[in-house]
Amino acid sequence: MSVKRRWALALLAPALLLIIVFFLVPIGAILVRSFTEPQLGLETYRALLADPTTFRVLGRTLLTGAVAVVVCLLLGYPYAYLMTLVGPTAKSILMVVVLVPFWTSLMARTFAWISLLQRDGPVAAVLGFFGMPDVVLLGSSIGVMIGMVQILLPYMVLTLSTSLGQIDRGLLTAAQSLGANRFRAFAQVYLPLSAPGVFAGSVLVFILALGFYITPQLLGSPQESLIAQVIGVRVERLVDFAGAGGLSLILLLATVASLLVGLLAFKPLRALVGTGTTAGAR
């Protein structure tokens, strides 16, 4: 083994040890219990798969993650695109605005949303002013989505800003010089080239959304629980570590399956990237 590889392994060893001890070992222990309690076998998974609540909660969780991705993308893409247009000073200000949520406790932000979304709160007053006094946000899926998007949006913006900042804007100028208007140049050149960043940001937001616990717990309702809340109930109230481990594995498999579907759907986008590059070059 060369000296460089030894140094690389030595540098990786602390991080790998940390991941193994504090991540892989606990997860492995929970999964083992799901196959061994109350007896050795697949009884836990048979019970979970026979319960329609499992699929209902899992479907709600996946749908919530997908909606969070769409909303974060619709809000984050224009913001990240603006960061590529402005000068260094304005870009720094926009970046600080994105990073400010990371400087505040997640719990504090969630409790702030409780104050804002409650029936007599500021948001309800604004909705009442516009003739919508009966809209209930706190304890609803809409309130949960608002809180989740506020937390997840910076991840989408940071991922997109890195990707969009690497695109040569000269390709847009070249496309316009060949007769394309601004909208067509953006749609056929810039947007396909930004597809890898869109995909990376969407995957990151989707995976993070599937594991949300605090925000749905405080802003949502038990009738619309996500799978992380159900796992928490099984551990804290029912002391059912086997069922919690089984649900965790089902969620993991569903996440992997969703990512595989996303990768298959991304192949045509990569072809579009090539098309967009050729169009820009011409």
Stockholm file with secondary structure:
# STOCKHOLM 1.0

chainA/1-282         MSVKRRWALALLAPALLLIIVFFLVPIGAILVRSFTEPQLGLETYRALLADPTTFRVLGRTLLTGAVAVVVCLLLGYPYAYLMTLVGPTAKSILMVVVLVPFWTSLMARTFAWISLLQRDGPVAAVLGFFGMPDVVLLGSSIGVMIGMVQILLPYMVLTLSTSLGQIDRGLLTAAQSLGANRFRAFAQVYLPLSAPGVFAGSVLVFILALGFYITPQLLGSPQESLIAQVIGVRVERLVDFAGAGGLSLILLLATVASLLVGLLAFKPLRALVGTGTTAGAR
#=GR chainA/1-282 SS CCHHHHHHHHHHHHHHHHHIIIIIHHHHHHHHHHHHSSSSSSHHHHHHHHCHHHHHHHHHHHHHHHHHHHHHHHHHHHHHHHHTTSCHHHHHHHHHHHHGGGGSCHHHHHHHHHHHHSTTSHHHHHHHHTTCTTCCCTTSHHHHHHHHHHHHHHHHHHHHHHHHTTSCTHHHHHHHHTTCCHHHHIIIIIHHHTHHHHHHHHHHHHHHHHTCCHHHHHHSCGGGCCHHHHHHHHHHTSCCHHHHHHHHHHHHHHHHHHHHHHHHHHHHHHHHHHHHHHHHHC
#=GC SS_cons         CCHHHHHHHHHHHHHHHHHIIIIIHHHHHHHHHHHHSSSSSSHHHHHHHHCHHHHHHHHHHHHHHHHHHHHHHHHHHHHHHHHTTSCHHHHHHHHHHHHGGGGSCHHHHHHHHHHHHSTTSHHHHHHHHTTCTTCCCTTSHHHHHHHHHHHHHHHHHHHHHHHHTTSCTHHHHHHHHTTCCHHHHIIIIIHHHTHHHHHHHHHHHHHHHHTCCHHHHHHSCGGGCCHHHHHHHHHHTSCCHHHHHHHHHHHHHHHHHHHHHHHHHHHHHHHHHHHHHHHHHC
//
